[in-house]
Amino acid sequence: MLISPSPLRTFTEDIFKAIGCSHEHAVLAADVLLKSDLRGIDSHGVARLSGYVRLWEKKRINPTPNIRIVHETPTTATIDGDAGLGLVVAPFAMKVAIKKAELYGSGWVSVRNSNHFGIAGYHALMAVEKDMIGFAMTNASPLVAPTFSSERLLGTNPMCYAFPAGKYPPVIVDMATSAAANGKLEIAQRLGKQVPEGWIQDKEGNYTTDPHALKSGGSLLPLGSDRDHGSHKGFGLSATVDILSAVLSGANYGPWVPPFVAFLDPPNDPVGAGIGHFLGAMRVDGFRPVDEFKNHLDNWIERFKSSTTVDPEQKVIIPGEPELEAEADRIANGIPLVDAVVEDLNKLAERLNIQKLI
């Protein structure tokens, strides 16, 4: 069914307030989730609400965190999120990165003791609004096996790069470093569909199209799926995210990252604190005048859009373009939610004694 963004936003804010978040934090956390739904990234929107609440019930999310800088230089900082919502901690960290970039040209912040931060694009776009290039990445629950392994050692570990353009929308490269994001498996499970070959392997390391394979010991595959198709590159990108987000900050890394699902307990031998993020901002005018850069990025976009394609009906898609189209459509027509998600949200409302979504 289609739900108007406004009541969905109010509902989401009410959920976060019900678990003890301040008005300011509830509004921010809801904004991150709604931006995901509006941009068509359904796996990271309000469908995740019950997951955050379950973590709060397990006392793994602190609704009133004391987010603070624990180490810094003029251009870098390490932030402790005090087990807060990553939806709140990551924007705090990006604001620190932007402030440092305003003063010194660039700012880089590594975060520990946080939780799932939603879509990376939300945080990277904060820098774009200041005529900066934004970077955002996070490690995540270990669901991905490195190339040649059958052991889950890495998360889907997304990374995002966002660049401000002139007359065109920003170029936003926002992607998981696995063959598919775990949220896509969750969507397939709700819809009762199989997933493409090359996304998952079973516990013996054989390809499977069963979206439930992770529950029986299987694992997601790195971007590239197998060695012949470049999975070592996906593994390398994921390793980079894990090291910058966690080894650098003091968060948990690799198989020690706490799971997002509340029914699984975190490892009893943690090597750090919580989940880790890495965020950065670079001033465009630290390299060339902003208008010049934007004009040339516009030219870059136009040249790629006019590229000759194999199928004349299919044009080259600029990174971020599908999400922008989805946002325009969903603002006008509403956000589609599958029945299972609506039912889940209404049960959540009952449990927290707030008004149901529908």
C-alpha positions in Angstrom: 0.0 0.0 0.0 1.0 3.6 -0.5 1.6 5.7 2.6 2.0 9.5 2.5 5.5 10.6 3.8 4.0 13.0 6.4 2.1 10.5 8.6 4.9 7.9 8.2 7.4 10.5 9.4 5.2 11.4 12.4 4.7 7.7 13.2 8.5 7.0 13.1 9.2 10.0 15.3 6.6 8.7 17.8 8.3 5.3 17.9 11.7 6.8 18.7 10.2 9.1 21.4 8.5 6.1 22.9 11.8 4.4 23.5 13.2 7.5 25.2 14.8 9.5 22.5 14.7 13.3 22.8 12.5 15.2 20.3 15.6 16.4 18.4 17.0 12.9 18.1 13.7 11.4 17.2 13.2 13.9 14.4 16.7 13.2 13.1 16.5 9.4 13.3 13.1 9.5 11.5 14.5 11.8 8.8 17.3 9.3 8.1 14.9 6.4 7.7 12.3 8.4 5.7 15.1 9.6 3.3 15.9 5.9 2.7 12.2 5.1 1.9 11.8 8.1 -0.3 14.9 7.3 -2.3 13.6 3.8 -2.9 16.0 2.0 -0.6 13.2 0.1 1.2 15.6 -2.3 3.0 16.9 0.6 5.2 13.8 2.6 5.9 10.9 2.1 8.3 11.0 -1.6 7.7 14.0 -1.5 10.1 12.2 0.3 12.9 11.3 -2.9 14.8 14.9 -3.9 14.7 16.0 -0.8 16.4 13.3 -1.2 19.1 14.3 -4.8 19.7 17.9 -3.7 20.2 16.7 -1.0 22.7 14.7 -3.6 24.5 17.9 -5.7 24.8 19.7 -2.6 26.2 22.1 -2.5 23.3 20.9 0.9 22.1 21.1 3.9 24.4 18.3 6.4 23.6 20.0 9.3 25.4 23.7 9.0 24.5 26.5 11.3 25.4 28.1 11.5 22.0 31.6 13.0 22.4 35.0 13.5 20.8 37.6 11.4 22.5 40.6 12.2 20.4 41.3 14.9 17.7 43.7 16.9 15.7 42.8 20.0 13.6 41.6 17.8 10.7 40.7 14.4 12.3 38.7 13.1 15.2 37.6 9.9 16.9 34.0 9.9 18.3 32.5 7.6 20.9 28.8 7.2 20.2 27.9 5.9 23.7 25.9 3.1 22.2 23.5 5.6 20.6 21.4 5.2 17.5 23.8 5.3 14.5 21.0 7.4 12.9 22.0 10.1 15.3 25.7 9.4 15.9 26.7 9.5 12.3 25.2 12.9 11.5 26.9 14.3 14.7 30.2 12.9 13.3 29.6 14.3 9.8 29.0 17.8 11.3 32.4 17.5 13.1 34.0 16.5 9.8 32.3 19.5 8.0 33.4 22.0 10.6 37.0 20.8 10.3 36.8 21.0 6.6 35.5 24.6 6.7 38.5 25.5 8.8 41.2 23.4 7.2 40.0 22.1 3.9 39.1 18.6 4.9 37.8 16.7 8.0 37.9 13.0 8.8 36.1 11.3 11.6 36.2 7.7 12.7 33.4 6.5 15.1 33.2 3.7 17.7 30.5 2.5 20.0 27.7 3.2 17.6 24.9 1.2 15.9 23.4 0.8 12.4 23.4 4.2 10.8 20.8 3.8 8.0 21.8 4.7 4.4 25.4 6.0 3.9 24.1 8.5 1.4 22.2 10.5 4.0 25.4 11.4 5.8 27.5 12.0 2.7 24.9 14.4 1.3 25.3 16.6 4.4 28.7 17.6 3.0 27.4 18.2 -0.5 25.0 20.8 0.9 28.2 22.8 1.9 29.8 22.5 -1.5 32.0 19.7 -0.2 32.7 16.1 -1.3 31.2 13.7 1.3 32.3 10.3 2.3 30.5 7.9 4.6 31.0 4.2 5.4 30.3 1.7 8.1 31.1 -1.8 9.1 28.3 -4.2 9.9 27.3 -7.6 11.2 29.4 -10.4 9.8 27.4 -12.0 7.0 29.9 -12.0 4.2 32.6 -14.6 3.5 35.9 -13.4 2.1 37.0 -14.8 -1.3 37.7 -18.5 -1.0 36.2 -18.7 2.5 33.0 -20.3 3.8 33.2 -18.3 7.1 31.3 -15.1 7.7 33.9 -12.5 8.7 32.7 -9.2 7.2 29.6 -7.1 7.0 28.0 -5.8 3.8 30.1 -2.7 4.7 28.6 0.0 2.5 30.6 3.0 1.3 29.3 6.3 -0.2 30.9 9.1 -2.1 28.8 12.2 -2.9 29.8 15.1 -5.3 28.0 18.4 -5.8 27.0 19.2 -9.3 25.7 22.5 -10.9 22.5 22.3 -12.8 22.2 18.5 -12.2 21.7 16.6 -8.9 24.7 15.4 -7.0 26.5 12.3 -8.2 26.1 9.8 -5.3 27.9 6.5 -5.4 26.3 4.6 -2.5 26.8 0.8 -2.5 27.4 -2.3 -0.4 30.7 -4.0 -0.8 28.9 -7.4 -0.9 27.2 -8.8 -4.0 23.9 -7.7 -2.4 22.8 -5.9 0.7 21.2 -8.0 3.5 18.1 -5.8 3.3 17.5 -7.2 -0.2 17.4 -10.7 1.2 14.8 -9.5 3.8 12.7 -8.1 1.0 12.9 -11.3 -1.0 11.9 -13.3 2.2 8.8 -11.1 2.7 7.8 -11.5 -0.9 8.5 -15.2 -1.0 10.9 -14.8 -3.9 14.3 -16.4 -4.7 17.4 -14.3 -5.2 19.8 -14.2 -8.1 22.6 -16.7 -8.2 25.9 -15.2 -7.1 24.4 -13.4 -4.0 24.7 -16.2 -1.5 26.5 -19.4 -0.8 25.3 -22.2 1.6 27.4 -23.4 4.5 29.4 -25.7 2.2 30.2 -22.8 -0.1 27.8 -23.8 -2.9 25.7 -21.1 -4.7 22.1 -20.9 -3.7 19.1 -18.8 -4.5 17.4 -19.3 -1.2 17.0 -16.0 0.6 16.8 -17.9 3.9 20.2 -19.5 3.4 22.0 -17.3 6.0 19.8 -18.8 8.7 21.2 -22.3 8.1 24.9 -21.2 8.1 25.3 -19.7 4.6 26.9 -16.4 3.8 26.6 -13.5 1.5 29.3 -13.2 -1.2 31.6 -10.2 -1.7 30.9 -7.8 -4.6 31.9 -9.8 -7.7 30.5 -13.1 -6.3 33.6 -15.3 -7.1 37.3 -14.9 -7.8 36.9 -15.2 -11.6 34.4 -12.3 -11.5 36.4 -10.1 -9.2 35.2 -11.0 -5.7 38.7 -10.3 -4.4 38.1 -6.6 -5.3 34.8 -6.6 -3.3 36.7 -8.2 -0.4 39.4 -5.5 -0.6 36.8 -2.7 -0.6 35.0 -4.3 2.4 38.3 -4.7 4.3 39.0 -1.0 3.7 35.6 0.0 5.2 36.2 -2.3 8.2 39.7 -1.0 8.9 38.8 2.7 8.5 35.5 2.4 10.5 36.7 0.1 13.3 40.4 -0.7 13.5 41.0 3.0 13.3 38.4 4.0 15.8 38.4 1.3 18.4 35.1 -0.3 17.4 34.6 -4.0 16.8 35.7 -5.4 13.5 35.4 -8.5 11.4 33.6 -11.3 13.1 33.4 -9.3 16.4 30.9 -6.8 15.0 27.6 -7.1 17.0 24.7 -8.4 15.0 21.8 -6.1 14.1 19.3 -8.8 15.0 18.4 -8.7 18.7 17.9 -12.5 19.0 21.6 -13.0 18.5 23.9 -11.8 21.3 27.1 -9.9 20.5 30.4 -12.0 20.7 31.5 -12.5 24.3 35.1 -11.6 23.5 34.7 -8.1 21.9 37.8 -6.4 20.5 36.3 -2.9 20.6 33.1 -1.0 21.3 30.0 -1.3 19.2 29.8 -0.7 15.5 32.2 1.7 13.7 31.7 4.4 11.0 34.1 6.6 9.0 33.0 9.9 7.6 34.7 12.7 5.7 34.3 16.0 4.0 36.6 17.8 1.6 36.0 21.4 0.4 35.8 21.5 -3.4 37.4 24.9 -3.4 40.5 23.4 -1.8 41.2 22.1 -5.3 39.6 24.5 -7.7 36.8 27.1 -7.7 33.5 25.5 -6.9 31.7 26.8 -10.0 34.4 25.4 -12.2 34.2 22.0 -10.6 30.4 22.0 -10.9 30.4 23.1 -14.5 32.8 20.3 -15.4 30.9 17.7 -13.4 27.8 18.8 -15.3 29.8 18.3 -18.5 30.9 14.8 -17.2 27.2 13.9 -16.5 26.1 15.1 -20.0 28.8 13.2 -21.8 28.0 9.9 -20.0 24.3 10.3 -20.4 24.8 10.8 -24.2 26.9 7.6 -24.4 26.1 5.1 -27.2 24.5 2.1 -25.5 24.1 -1.5 -26.6 20.3 -1.1 -26.3 19.1 2.2 -27.8 16.2 2.2 -25.3 18.6 2.0 -22.3 20.6 5.0 -21.3 23.6 5.1 -19.0 22.5 5.6 -15.4 24.4 8.2 -13.4 25.0 7.1 -9.8 22.2 8.5 -7.7 19.8 9.0 -10.6 17.4 6.1 -9.7 17.1 7.2 -6.1 16.3 10.8 -7.3 13.6 9.5 -9.6 12.2 7.4 -6.8 12.2 10.3 -4.4 10.2 12.5 -6.8 7.7 9.8 -7.4 7.2 8.9 -3.7 6.9 12.5 -2.6 4.1 12.9 -5.1 2.4 9.5 -4.8 3.4 8.0 -1.4 5.8 5.4 -0.1 4.9 1.8 -0.9 5.0 -0.6 2.0 4.4 -4.3 1.8 1.6 -5.7 4.0 4.2 -7.5 6.2 5.9 -4.3 7.1 2.6 -2.4 7.8 1.6 -5.3 10.1 4.9 -5.2 11.8 4.7 -1.5 12.4 1.2 -1.7 13.8 2.3 -4.4 16.2 5.2 -2.2 17.3 2.7 0.7 17.9 0.6 -1.5 20.1 3.6 -2.6 22.1 4.8 0.9 22.7 1.3 2.3 23.2 1.2 4.8 20.4 -1.3 5.3 17.5 -1.1 2.7 14.8 0.1 3.7 11.3 -3.2 2.6 9.7 
